[in-house]
Amino acid sequence: MSQKNKKLVGIGKPDHVSLLRTFGAVAFEVNNEEELREVLKTIESRIQEFGTILITSDAFSGEKNIKKIQSLGIPVISIPTHRNESNSGQKNMERLVAKAVGMSLDFLK
């Protein structure tokens, strides 16, 4: 399946993913980590269908789940769901860079 025909996936609390569903995303509603693990298994079994995952920050939790999502090999975008999380994507990226290079790059700011 070409990248052009792949579907957008939305993962999060029911009230958040209903909005993503209106934009054509395949929406998976999760209320806890166990439901997230089940959704990740479903996505993994159908990985060829999906091109990008949009996941709300309230569903994007648990180190094991984060590693599982990142191991799927498709782009993942975390959507902040609370006003005080506006820079959560930046913090996540800084954490990944620090892990990759073995140190924080705070001195570049």
Protein Blocks (a to p, Z undefined) as FASTA:
>chain_A
ZZklpccdddddfklmmmmmmnopacdddfbfklmmmmmmmmmmmmmmpmbdcddfklmg
cjklmmmmmmnopacddddfbfklmmmmmmmmmmmmmmmnopafklmZZ
